[in-house]
């Protein structure tokens, strides 16, 4: 949780919760990795929900977004501003979520 708390001090950060045994999660992770390649300066966090189950649940409790896996959450000023799960996690969706708002 220390890494999560430290990351939330940044203006914006993108989190991916991932299950290494789920094929849908593997697809979401591939999309997340494409996003990271396209946006190398974006601060990101990654949580393996199997090896860090308590962390994944604690994040859900803290941010008020019910836990799902796979799940992407965009935090702005430490608050969950956007989230998606399962097949909705695409490079295009992550890019749109990260885009500046006017």
Biopython code that builds the backbone (N, CA, C, O; Angstrom):
import numpy as np
from Bio.PDB.StructureBuilder import StructureBuilder

atoms = [
    (1, "UNK", "N", (0.822, -1.199, 0.000)),
    (1, "UNK", "CA", (0.000, 0.000, 0.000)),
    (1, "UNK", "C", (0.864, 1.261, 0.000)),
    (1, "UNK", "O", (0.401, 2.332, -0.391)),
    (2, "UNK", "N", (2.127, 1.135, 0.440)),
    (2, "UNK", "CA", (2.995, 2.314, 0.458)),
    (2, "UNK", "C", (3.204, 2.854, -0.952)),
    (2, "UNK", "O", (3.175, 4.067, -1.157)),
    (3, "UNK", "N", (3.413, 1.972, -1.922)),
    (3, "UNK", "CA", (3.596, 2.403, -3.316)),
    (3, "UNK", "C", (2.333, 3.069, -3.843)),
    (3, "UNK", "O", (2.402, 4.072, -4.553)),
    (4, "UNK", "N", (1.193, 2.514, -3.497)),
    (4, "UNK", "CA", (-0.087, 3.087, -3.918)),
    (4, "UNK", "C", (-0.255, 4.480, -3.320)),
    (4, "UNK", "O", (-0.578, 5.430, -4.033)),
    (5, "UNK", "N", (-0.036, 4.600, -2.018)),
    (5, "UNK", "CA", (-0.174, 5.901, -1.361)),
    (5, "UNK", "C", (0.790, 6.925, -1.946)),
    (5, "UNK", "O", (0.416, 8.080, -2.150)),
    (6, "UNK", "N", (2.022, 6.516, -2.218)),
    (6, "UNK", "CA", (3.007, 7.435, -2.798)),
    (6, "UNK", "C", (2.578, 7.866, -4.197)),
    (6, "UNK", "O", (2.722, 9.034, -4.560)),
    (7, "UNK", "N", (2.054, 6.933, -4.977)),
    (7, "UNK", "CA", (1.622, 7.258, -6.338)),
    (7, "UNK", "C", (0.475, 8.254, -6.338)),
    (7, "UNK", "O", (0.380, 9.094, -7.233)),
    (8, "UNK", "N", (-0.387, 8.168, -5.353)),
    (8, "UNK", "CA", (-1.534, 9.068, -5.305)),
    (8, "UNK", "C", (-1.147, 10.511, -4.989)),
    (8, "UNK", "O", (-1.992, 11.403, -5.073)),
    (9, "UNK", "N", (0.097, 10.756, -4.632)),
    (9, "UNK", "CA", (0.543, 12.132, -4.420)),
    (9, "UNK", "C", (0.811, 12.830, -5.751)),
    (9, "UNK", "O", (0.940, 14.053, -5.797)),
    (10, "UNK", "N", (0.896, 12.055, -6.834)),
    (10, "UNK", "CA", (1.069, 12.632, -8.161)),
    (10, "UNK", "C", (-0.266, 13.207, -8.636)),
    (10, "UNK", "O", (-1.323, 12.774, -8.178)),
    (11, "UNK", "N", (-0.225, 14.176, -9.544)),
    (11, "UNK", "CA", (-1.489, 14.746, -10.029)),
    (11, "UNK", "C", (-2.407, 13.714, -10.683)),
    (11, "UNK", "O", (-3.623, 13.744, -10.494)),
    (12, "UNK", "N", (-1.812, 12.800, -11.456)),
    (12, "UNK", "CA", (-2.595, 11.766, -12.139)),
    (12, "UNK", "C", (-1.771, 10.485, -12.176)),
    (12, "UNK", "O", (-0.550, 10.523, -12.328)),
    (13, "UNK", "N", (-2.447, 9.362, -12.036)),
    (13, "UNK", "CA", (-1.789, 8.055, -12.133)),
    (13, "UNK", "C", (-2.825, 7.034, -12.587)),
    (13, "UNK", "O", (-3.995, 7.108, -12.212)),
    (14, "UNK", "N", (-2.380, 6.088, -13.395)),
    (14, "UNK", "CA", (-3.254, 5.049, -13.918)),
    (14, "UNK", "C", (-2.877, 3.712, -13.292)),
    (14, "UNK", "O", (-1.705, 3.335, -13.278)),
    (15, "UNK", "N", (-3.861, 3.006, -12.781)),
    (15, "UNK", "CA", (-3.668, 1.712, -12.122)),
    (15, "UNK", "C", (-4.301, 0.602, -12.953)),
    (15, "UNK", "O", (-5.389, 0.772, -13.503)),
    (16, "UNK", "N", (-3.616, -0.529, -13.040)),
    (16, "UNK", "CA", (-4.212, -1.728, -13.620)),
    (16, "UNK", "C", (-4.168, -2.835, -12.582)),
    (16, "UNK", "O", (-3.110, -3.145, -12.033)),
    (17, "UNK", "N", (-5.328, -3.429, -12.316)),
    (17, "UNK", "CA", (-5.418, -4.641, -11.502)),
    (17, "UNK", "C", (-5.531, -5.803, -12.481)),
    (17, "UNK", "O", (-6.339, -5.765, -13.408)),
    (18, "UNK", "N", (-4.724, -6.828, -12.272)),
    (18, "UNK", "CA", (-4.590, -7.914, -13.246)),
    (18, "UNK", "C", (-4.523, -9.265, -12.549)),
    (18, "UNK", "O", (-3.894, -9.414, -11.502)),
    (19, "UNK", "N", (-5.187, -10.249, -13.156)),
    (19, "UNK", "CA", (-5.086, -11.627, -12.694)),
    (19, "UNK", "C", (-4.273, -12.416, -13.712)),
    (19, "UNK", "O", (-4.660, -12.494, -14.878)),
    (20, "UNK", "N", (-3.154, -13.002, -13.295)),
    (20, "UNK", "CA", (-2.308, -13.715, -14.245)),
    (20, "UNK", "C", (-2.901, -15.035, -14.761)),
    (20, "UNK", "O", (-2.315, -15.660, -15.645)),
    (21, "UNK", "N", (-4.022, -15.459, -14.239)),
    (21, "UNK", "CA", (-4.608, -16.726, -14.697)),
    (21, "UNK", "C", (-5.873, -16.531, -15.534)),
    (21, "UNK", "O", (-6.515, -17.507, -15.920)),
    (22, "UNK", "N", (-6.227, -15.298, -15.812)),
    (22, "UNK", "CA", (-7.469, -15.005, -16.534)),
    (22, "UNK", "C", (-7.168, -14.544, -17.958)),
    (22, "UNK", "O", (-6.406, -13.594, -18.139)),
    (23, "UNK", "N", (-7.744, -15.190, -18.973)),
    (23, "UNK", "CA", (-7.484, -14.771, -20.349)),
    (23, "UNK", "C", (-8.013, -13.373, -20.668)),
    (23, "UNK", "O", (-7.406, -12.655, -21.463)),
    (24, "UNK", "N", (-9.119, -12.979, -20.069)),
    (24, "UNK", "CA", (-9.634, -11.624, -20.283)),
    (24, "UNK", "C", (-8.659, -10.611, -19.687)),
    (24, "UNK", "O", (-8.412, -9.558, -20.274)),
    (25, "UNK", "N", (-8.118, -10.932, -18.540)),
    (25, "UNK", "CA", (-7.129, -10.072, -17.903)),
    (25, "UNK", "C", (-5.858, -10.000, -18.744)),
    (25, "UNK", "O", (-5.226, -8.946, -18.806)),
    (26, "UNK", "N", (-5.474, -11.084, -19.383)),
    (26, "UNK", "CA", (-4.289, -11.070, -20.251)),
    (26, "UNK", "C", (-4.489, -10.112, -21.414)),
    (26, "UNK", "O", (-3.565, -9.394, -21.796)),
    (27, "UNK", "N", (-5.686, -10.098, -21.976)),
    (27, "UNK", "CA", (-5.993, -9.167, -23.063)),
    (27, "UNK", "C", (-5.952, -7.727, -22.566)),
    (27, "UNK", "O", (-5.399, -6.853, -23.233)),
    (28, "UNK", "N", (-6.534, -7.480, -21.402)),
    (28, "UNK", "CA", (-6.515, -6.134, -20.831)),
    (28, "UNK", "C", (-5.083, -5.690, -20.542)),
    (28, "UNK", "O", (-4.734, -4.529, -20.756)),
    (29, "UNK", "N", (-4.263, -6.609, -20.060)),
    (29, "UNK", "CA", (-2.872, -6.252, -19.776)),
    (29, "UNK", "C", (-2.124, -5.909, -21.067)),
    (29, "UNK", "O", (-1.324, -4.974, -21.093)),
    (30, "UNK", "N", (-2.382, -6.655, -22.123)),
    (30, "UNK", "CA", (-1.743, -6.353, -23.408)),
    (30, "UNK", "C", (-2.139, -4.955, -23.884)),
    (30, "UNK", "O", (-1.299, -4.222, -24.405)),
    (31, "UNK", "N", (-3.396, -4.582, -23.713)),
    (31, "UNK", "CA", (-3.851, -3.240, -24.079)),
    (31, "UNK", "C", (-3.183, -2.172, -23.205)),
    (31, "UNK", "O", (-2.786, -1.115, -23.695)),
    (32, "UNK", "N", (-3.066, -2.461, -21.922)),
    (32, "UNK", "CA", (-2.389, -1.565, -20.978)),
    (32, "UNK", "C", (-0.928, -1.383, -21.379)),
    (32, "UNK", "O", (-0.406, -0.269, -21.333)),
    (33, "UNK", "N", (-0.271, -2.463, -21.769)),
    (33, "UNK", "CA", (1.134, -2.371, -22.180)),
    (33, "UNK", "C", (1.277, -1.564, -23.473)),
    (33, "UNK", "O", (2.248, -0.824, -23.634)),
    (34, "UNK", "N", (0.318, -1.699, -24.395)),
    (34, "UNK", "CA", (0.330, -0.859, -25.598)),
    (34, "UNK", "C", (0.185, 0.614, -25.219)),
    (34, "UNK", "O", (0.877, 1.476, -25.762)),
    (35, "UNK", "N", (-0.714, 0.889, -24.290)),
    (35, "UNK", "CA", (-0.892, 2.260, -23.809)),
    (35, "UNK", "C", (0.423, 2.788, -23.223)),
    (35, "UNK", "O", (0.824, 3.918, -23.505)),
    (36, "UNK", "N", (1.077, 1.981, -22.423)),
    (36, "UNK", "CA", (2.347, 2.404, -21.805)),
    (36, "UNK", "C", (3.419, 2.666, -22.856)),
    (36, "UNK", "O", (4.216, 3.593, -22.709)),
    (37, "UNK", "N", (3.448, 1.860, -23.913)),
    (37, "UNK", "CA", (4.406, 2.100, -24.994)),
    (37, "UNK", "C", (4.113, 3.421, -25.706)),
    (37, "UNK", "O", (5.032, 4.162, -26.056)),
    (38, "UNK", "N", (2.835, 3.707, -25.914)),
    (38, "UNK", "CA", (2.422, 4.950, -26.581)),
    (38, "UNK", "C", (2.576, 6.172, -25.684)),
    (38, "UNK", "O", (2.699, 7.291, -26.181)),
    (39, "UNK", "N", (2.570, 5.969, -24.370)),
    (39, "UNK", "CA", (2.605, 7.068, -23.385)),
    (39, "UNK", "C", (3.638, 6.758, -22.293)),
    (39, "UNK", "O", (3.267, 6.539, -21.140)),
    (40, "UNK", "N", (4.909, 6.738, -22.640)),
    (40, "UNK", "CA", (5.929, 6.301, -21.674)),
    (40, "UNK", "C", (6.089, 7.221, -20.460)),
    (40, "UNK", "O", (6.672, 6.812, -19.456)),
    (41, "UNK", "N", (5.592, 8.429, -20.534)),
    (41, "UNK", "CA", (5.732, 9.351, -19.404)),
    (41, "UNK", "C", (4.566, 9.296, -18.419)),
    (41, "UNK", "O", (4.589, 9.976, -17.393)),
    (42, "UNK", "N", (3.551, 8.494, -18.726)),
    (42, "UNK", "CA", (2.385, 8.396, -17.846)),
    (42, "UNK", "C", (2.747, 7.553, -16.626)),
    (42, "UNK", "O", (3.219, 6.425, -16.774)),
    (43, "UNK", "N", (2.530, 8.087, -15.422)),
    (43, "UNK", "CA", (2.778, 7.271, -14.226)),
    (43, "UNK", "C", (1.713, 6.177, -14.101)),
    (43, "UNK", "O", (0.513, 6.447, -14.154)),
    (44, "UNK", "N", (2.175, 4.955, -13.937)),
    (44, "UNK", "CA", (1.250, 3.825, -13.838)),
    (44, "UNK", "C", (1.590, 2.956, -12.633)),
    (44, "UNK", "O", (2.713, 2.947, -12.129)),
    (45, "UNK", "N", (0.578, 2.234, -12.201)),
    (45, "UNK", "CA", (0.713, 1.245, -11.132)),
    (45, "UNK", "C", (0.150, -0.069, -11.644)),
    (45, "UNK", "O", (-0.748, -0.083, -12.486)),
    (46, "UNK", "N", (0.676, -1.161, -11.139)),
    (46, "UNK", "CA", (0.226, -2.485, -11.548)),
    (46, "UNK", "C", (0.054, -3.326, -10.286)),
    (46, "UNK", "O", (0.939, -3.369, -9.432)),
    (47, "UNK", "N", (-1.089, -3.987, -10.178)),
    (47, "UNK", "CA", (-1.339, -4.868, -9.034)),
    (47, "UNK", "C", (-1.754, -6.241, -9.551)),
    (47, "UNK", "O", (-2.741, -6.368, -10.275)),
    (48, "UNK", "N", (-1.001, -7.253, -9.180)),
    (48, "UNK", "CA", (-1.350, -8.640, -9.443)),
    (48, "UNK", "C", (-2.337, -9.034, -8.343)),
    (48, "UNK", "O", (-1.965, -9.129, -7.173)),
    (49, "UNK", "N", (-3.590, -9.259, -8.723)),
    (49, "UNK", "CA", (-4.625, -9.488, -7.710)),
    (49, "UNK", "C", (-4.500, -10.832, -7.005)),
    (49, "UNK", "O", (-5.105, -11.029, -5.951)),
    (50, "UNK", "N", (-3.732, -11.753, -7.563)),
    (50, "UNK", "CA", (-3.533, -13.035, -6.880)),
    (50, "UNK", "C", (-2.435, -12.944, -5.834)),
    (50, "UNK", "O", (-2.609, -13.408, -4.707)),
    (51, "UNK", "N", (-1.308, -12.350, -6.197)),
    (51, "UNK", "CA", (-0.207, -12.272, -5.232)),
    (51, "UNK", "C", (-0.367, -11.108, -4.265)),
    (51, "UNK", "O", (0.282, -11.073, -3.219)),
    (52, "UNK", "N", (-1.229, -10.156, -4.608)),
    (52, "UNK", "CA", (-1.443, -8.984, -3.746)),
    (52, "UNK", "C", (-2.936, -8.770, -3.500)),
    (52, "UNK", "O", (-3.453, -7.660, -3.630)),
    (53, "UNK", "N", (-3.599, -9.838, -3.150)),
    (53, "UNK", "CA", (-5.056, -9.797, -2.948)),
    (53, "UNK", "C", (-5.477, -8.744, -1.924)),
    (53, "UNK", "O", (-6.440, -8.012, -2.150)),
    (54, "UNK", "N", (-4.771, -8.666, -0.814)),
    (54, "UNK", "CA", (-5.125, -7.692, 0.231)),
    (54, "UNK", "C", (-4.968, -6.255, -0.277)),
    (54, "UNK", "O", (-5.777, -5.383, 0.043)),
    (55, "UNK", "N", (-3.938, -6.024, -1.057)),
    (55, "UNK", "CA", (-3.724, -4.682, -1.620)),
    (55, "UNK", "C", (-4.853, -4.347, -2.589)),
    (55, "UNK", "O", (-5.399, -3.246, -2.538)),
    (56, "UNK", "N", (-5.207, -5.270, -3.462)),
    (56, "UNK", "CA", (-6.287, -5.035, -4.423)),
    (56, "UNK", "C", (-7.592, -4.694, -3.708)),
    (56, "UNK", "O", (-8.310, -3.785, -4.123)),
    (57, "UNK", "N", (-7.891, -5.406, -2.656)),
    (57, "UNK", "CA", (-9.125, -5.141, -1.888)),
    (57, "UNK", "C", (-9.037, -3.807, -1.134)),
    (57, "UNK", "O", (-10.015, -3.062, -1.072)),
    (58, "UNK", "N", (-7.878, -3.512, -0.571)),
    (58, "UNK", "CA", (-7.709, -2.254, 0.162)),
    (58, "UNK", "C", (-7.856, -1.059, -0.775)),
    (58, "UNK", "O", (-8.425, -0.038, -0.389)),
    (59, "UNK", "N", (-7.354, -1.175, -1.992)),
    (59, "UNK", "CA", (-7.506, -0.090, -2.967)),
    (59, "UNK", "C", (-8.991, 0.137, -3.239)),
    (59, "UNK", "O", (-9.446, 1.280, -3.277)),
    (60, "UNK", "N", (-9.735, -0.924, -3.424)),
    (60, "UNK", "CA", (-11.176, -0.796, -3.666)),
    (60, "UNK", "C", (-11.862, -0.093, -2.504)),
    (60, "UNK", "O", (-12.693, 0.791, -2.714)),
    (61, "UNK", "N", (-11.523, -0.476, -1.294)),
    (61, "UNK", "CA", (-12.132, 0.155, -0.121)),
    (61, "UNK", "C", (-11.785, 1.637, -0.042)),
    (61, "UNK", "O", (-12.648, 2.469, 0.238)),
    (62, "UNK", "N", (-10.524, 1.963, -0.288)),
    (62, "UNK", "CA", (-10.087, 3.355, -0.184)),
    (62, "UNK", "C", (-10.674, 4.265, -1.246)),
    (62, "UNK", "O", (-11.061, 5.399, -0.965)),
    (63, "UNK", "N", (-10.736, 3.754, -2.481)),
    (63, "UNK", "CA", (-11.155, 4.648, -3.563)),
    (63, "UNK", "C", (-12.647, 4.583, -3.852)),
    (63, "UNK", "O", (-13.162, 5.419, -4.594)),
    (64, "UNK", "N", (-13.349, 3.615, -3.288)),
    (64, "UNK", "CA", (-14.794, 3.541, -3.475)),
    (64, "UNK", "C", (-15.227, 2.927, -4.799)),
    (64, "UNK", "O", (-16.406, 2.982, -5.148)),
    (65, "UNK", "N", (-14.296, 2.345, -5.537)),
    (65, "UNK", "CA", (-14.633, 1.657, -6.787)),
    (65, "UNK", "C", (-14.629, 0.163, -6.488)),
    (65, "UNK", "O", (-13.587, -0.384, -6.129)),
    (66, "UNK", "N", (-15.772, -0.509, -6.628)),
    (66, "UNK", "CA", (-15.820, -1.935, -6.324)),
    (66, "UNK", "C", (-14.754, -2.716, -7.091)),
    (66, "UNK", "O", (-14.504, -2.454, -8.268)),
    (67, "UNK", "N", (-14.136, -3.670, -6.414)),
    (67, "UNK", "CA", (-13.056, -4.463, -7.005)),
    (67, "UNK", "C", (-13.561, -5.320, -8.152)),
    (67, "UNK", "O", (-14.582, -6.000, -8.041)),
    (68, "UNK", "N", (-12.822, -5.273, -9.264)),
    (68, "UNK", "CA", (-13.010, -6.177, -10.384)),
    (68, "UNK", "C", (-11.627, -6.531, -10.901)),
    (68, "UNK", "O", (-10.641, -5.865, -10.584)),
    (69, "UNK", "N", (-11.566, -7.574, -11.691)),
    (69, "UNK", "CA", (-10.297, -7.934, -12.298)),
    (69, "UNK", "C", (-10.584, -8.576, -13.645)),
    (69, "UNK", "O", (-11.325, -9.554, -13.741)),
    (70, "UNK", "N", (-9.988, -8.011, -14.675)),
    (70, "UNK", "CA", (-9.082, -6.878, -14.710)),
    (70, "UNK", "C", (-9.847, -5.566, -14.509)),
    (70, "UNK", "O", (-11.052, -5.476, -14.745)),
    (71, "UNK", "N", (-9.106, -4.571, -14.070)),
    (71, "UNK", "CA", (-9.705, -3.261, -13.813)),
    (71, "UNK", "C", (-8.648, -2.176, -13.976)),
    (71, "UNK", "O", (-7.519, -2.312, -13.504)),
    (72, "UNK", "N", (-9.032, -1.105, -14.648)),
    (72, "UNK", "CA", (-8.176, 0.072, -14.773)),
    (72, "UNK", "C", (-8.863, 1.217, -14.043)),
    (72, "UNK", "O", (-10.073, 1.408, -14.163)),
    (73, "UNK", "N", (-8.078, 1.976, -13.284)),
    (73, "UNK", "CA", (-8.609, 3.132, -12.567)),
    (73, "UNK", "C", (-7.655, 4.296, -12.784)),
    (73, "UNK", "O", (-6.446, 4.172, -12.584)),
    (74, "UNK", "N", (-8.212, 5.426, -13.194)),
    (74, "UNK", "CA", (-7.447, 6.658, -13.319)),
    (74, "UNK", "C", (-7.706, 7.491, -12.069)),
    (74, "UNK", "O", (-8.851, 7.796, -11.735)),
    (75, "UNK", "N", (-6.627, 7.851, -11.385)),
    (75, "UNK", "CA", (-6.724, 8.705, -10.206)),
    (75, "UNK", "C", (-6.260, 10.101, -10.562)),
    (75, "UNK", "O", (-5.211, 10.276, -11.183)),
    (76, "UNK", "N", (-7.034, 11.087, -10.173)),
    (76, "UNK", "CA", (-6.669, 12.489, -10.339)),
    (76, "UNK", "C", (-6.727, 13.135, -8.964)),
    (76, "UNK", "O", (-7.755, 13.100, -8.288)),
    (77, "UNK", "N", (-5.615, 13.720, -8.564)),
    (77, "UNK", "CA", (-5.509, 14.328, -7.237)),
    (77, "UNK", "C", (-5.907, 13.330, -6.148)),
    (77, "UNK", "O", (-6.537, 13.702, -5.158)),
    (78, "UNK", "N", (-5.536, 12.065, -6.338)),
    (78, "UNK", "CA", (-5.783, 11.039, -5.337)),
    (78, "UNK", "C", (-7.185, 10.459, -5.321)),
    (78, "UNK", "O", (-7.504, 9.638, -4.461)),
    (79, "UNK", "N", (-8.036, 10.875, -6.270)),
    (79, "UNK", "CA", (-9.429, 10.432, -6.304)),
    (79, "UNK", "C", (-9.684, 9.665, -7.605)),
    (79, "UNK", "O", (-9.201, 10.056, -8.668)),
    (80, "UNK", "N", (-10.433, 8.592, -7.515)),
    (80, "UNK", "CA", (-10.786, 7.829, -8.712)),
    (80, "UNK", "C", (-11.665, 8.696, -9.606)),
    (80, "UNK", "O", (-12.769, 9.081, -9.222)),
    (81, "UNK", "N", (-11.160, 9.002, -10.814)),
    (81, "UNK", "CA", (-11.877, 9.867, -11.735)),
    (81, "UNK", "C", (-12.505, 9.092, -12.893)),
    (81, "UNK", "O", (-13.422, 9.583, -13.551)),
    (82, "UNK", "N", (-12.007, 7.887, -13.136)),
    (82, "UNK", "CA", (-12.490, 7.056, -14.250)),
    (82, "UNK", "C", (-12.089, 5.628, -13.946)),
    (82, "UNK", "O", (-11.064, 5.381, -13.310)),
    (83, "UNK", "N", (-12.906, 4.687, -14.404)),
    (83, "UNK", "CA", (-12.520, 3.280, -14.275)),
    (83, "UNK", "C", (-13.211, 2.458, -15.351)),
    (83, "UNK", "O", (-14.264, 2.832, -15.868)),
    (84, "UNK", "N", (-12.599, 1.344, -15.670)),
    (84, "UNK", "CA", (-13.146, 0.402, -16.647)),
    (84, "UNK", "C", (-12.718, -0.998, -16.224)),
    (84, "UNK", "O", (-11.762, -1.172, -15.468)),
    (85, "UNK", "N", (-13.443, -1.988, -16.727)),
    (85, "UNK", "CA", (-13.063, -3.358, -16.413)),
    (85, "UNK", "C", (-13.275, -4.255, -17.629)),
    (85, "UNK", "O", (-13.967, -3.904, -18.585)),
    (86, "UNK", "N", (-12.665, -5.395, -17.552)),
    (86, "UNK", "CA", (-12.785, -6.452, -18.541)),
    (86, "UNK", "C", (-12.503, -5.949, -19.960)),
    (86, "UNK", "O", (-11.482, -5.297, -20.181)),
    (87, "UNK", "N", (-13.376, -6.232, -20.915)),
    (87, "UNK", "CA", (-13.126, -5.900, -22.325)),
    (87, "UNK", "C", (-13.139, -4.395, -22.598)),
    (87, "UNK", "O", (-12.721, -3.963, -23.672)),
    (88, "UNK", "N", (-13.607, -3.603, -21.657)),
    (88, "UNK", "CA", (-13.606, -2.146, -21.827)),
    (88, "UNK", "C", (-12.214, -1.545, -21.652)),
    (88, "UNK", "O", (-12.014, -0.361, -21.923)),
    (89, "UNK", "N", (-11.253, -2.346, -21.202)),
    (89, "UNK", "CA", (-9.877, -1.863, -21.038)),
    (89, "UNK", "C", (-9.154, -2.062, -22.373)),
    (89, "UNK", "O", (-8.689, -3.154, -22.699)),
    (90, "UNK", "N", (-9.078, -0.978, -23.121)),
    (90, "UNK", "CA", (-8.383, -0.995, -24.404)),
    (90, "UNK", "C", (-7.401, 0.169, -24.438)),
    (90, "UNK", "O", (-7.519, 1.122, -23.667)),
    (91, "UNK", "N", (-6.444, 0.078, -25.331)),
    (91, "UNK", "CA", (-5.505, 1.179, -25.510)),
    (91, "UNK", "C", (-6.272, 2.463, -25.821)),
    (91, "UNK", "O", (-5.959, 3.520, -25.275)),
    (92, "UNK", "N", (-7.263, 2.375, -26.687)),
    (92, "UNK", "CA", (-8.059, 3.554, -27.050)),
    (92, "UNK", "C", (-8.800, 4.123, -25.844)),
    (92, "UNK", "O", (-8.839, 5.339, -25.661)),
    (93, "UNK", "N", (-9.390, 3.252, -25.019)),
    (93, "UNK", "CA", (-10.121, 3.726, -23.840)),
    (93, "UNK", "C", (-9.175, 4.362, -22.830)),
    (93, "UNK", "O", (-9.502, 5.392, -22.240)),
    (94, "UNK", "N", (-8.010, 3.762, -22.625)),
    (94, "UNK", "CA", (-7.025, 4.325, -21.694)),
    (94, "UNK", "C", (-6.514, 5.675, -22.223)),
    (94, "UNK", "O", (-6.341, 6.623, -21.457)),
    (95, "UNK", "N", (-6.277, 5.747, -23.522)),
    (95, "UNK", "CA", (-5.823, 7.001, -24.125)),
    (95, "UNK", "C", (-6.879, 8.080, -23.969)),
    (95, "UNK", "O", (-6.551, 9.213, -23.617)),
    (96, "UNK", "N", (-8.121, 7.759, -24.220)),
    (96, "UNK", "CA", (-9.210, 8.734, -24.066)),
    (96, "UNK", "C", (-9.345, 9.185, -22.607)),
    (96, "UNK", "O", (-9.546, 10.368, -22.332)),
    (97, "UNK", "N", (-9.234, 8.239, -21.685)),
    (97, "UNK", "CA", (-9.335, 8.595, -20.258)),
    (97, "UNK", "C", (-8.199, 9.505, -19.834)),
    (97, "UNK", "O", (-8.393, 10.418, -19.032)),
    (98, "UNK", "N", (-7.003, 9.255, -20.374)),
    (98, "UNK", "CA", (-5.821, 10.039, -19.996)),
    (98, "UNK", "C", (-5.809, 11.417, -20.656)),
    (98, "UNK", "O", (-5.163, 12.332, -20.145)),
    (99, "UNK", "N", (-6.504, 11.584, -21.770)),
    (99, "UNK", "CA", (-6.472, 12.845, -22.518)),
    (99, "UNK", "C", (-6.886, 14.014, -21.633)),
    (99, "UNK", "O", (-7.774, 13.882, -20.791)),
    (100, "UNK", "N", (-6.230, 15.168, -21.831)),
    (100, "UNK", "CA", (-6.607, 16.354, -21.043)),
    (100, "UNK", "C", (-8.070, 16.711, -21.243)),
    (100, "UNK", "O", (-8.621, 16.556, -22.332)),
    (101, "UNK", "N", (-8.678, 17.186, -20.189)),
    (101, "UNK", "CA", (-10.079, 17.629, -20.260)),
    (101, "UNK", "C", (-10.102, 19.152, -20.293)),
    (101, "UNK", "O", (-9.315, 19.820, -19.620)),
    (102, "UNK", "N", (-11.006, 19.674, -21.077)),
    (102, "UNK", "CA", (-11.131, 21.140, -21.158)),
    (102, "UNK", "C", (-12.252, 21.634, -20.299)),
    (102, "UNK", "O", (-12.504, 22.838, -20.245)),
]
sb = StructureBuilder()
sb.init_structure("model")
sb.init_model(0)
sb.init_chain("A")
sb.init_seg("    ")
for serial, (resi, resn, name, xyz) in enumerate(atoms, 1):
    if name == "N":
        sb.init_residue(resn, " ", resi, " ")
    sb.init_atom(name, np.array(xyz, "f"), 0.0, 1.0, " ", f" {name:<3s}", serial, name[0])
structure = sb.get_structure()
